[in-house]
Each structure stands twice: as structure tokens, then as C-alpha cells.
Amino acid sequence: MHAIMVPIGKLIKDILDERGLTATWLADKIPCGRANIYKIFNKNSIDTELLLRICIVLEHDFFKYYSQEMKE
């Protein structure tokens, strides 16, 4: 068995960049401090409740990356 190594923070940042959205925008939507968003970008994993809020705001299922990892 191997650990899940999805760099979730990078994936979140990539989606934000792709959509032309900023860390400030995401911080306002979740809500949390902008500095915390930059910390999230550098994390390999985050709390599932926080990830769910991000999924809802960005309308993107980040959990699917973990599901794909499990299938491999």
C-alpha cells in the first residue's frame, strides 16, 4: 500500500489560475484569510471540510484526484 501523494494545493492553485481567479477571491468565498490560501497552495493535503468548501466554491471535484489514486 502506498500513500496518496496528490499535491492538492497545487491542483487548487492551477484551477484558480486557469479561471483567472485570485487567492483573495477564494479567501473571500470560503471564507478565510488570504495568507491561509497561500499556505493551502503549498500543502500536499488539507482538511476534508475545507476541501469540500473549496470544491463547492470552484465547482470542481478535487476529491476525484484521490479516488483516481485509489484505483491505481
Summary of the structure (lengths in Angstrom):
residues: 72
radius of gyration: 12.1
end to end distance: 10.8
largest distance: 38.3
contacts: 168
relative contact order: 0.21
helix: 65%
strand: 0%
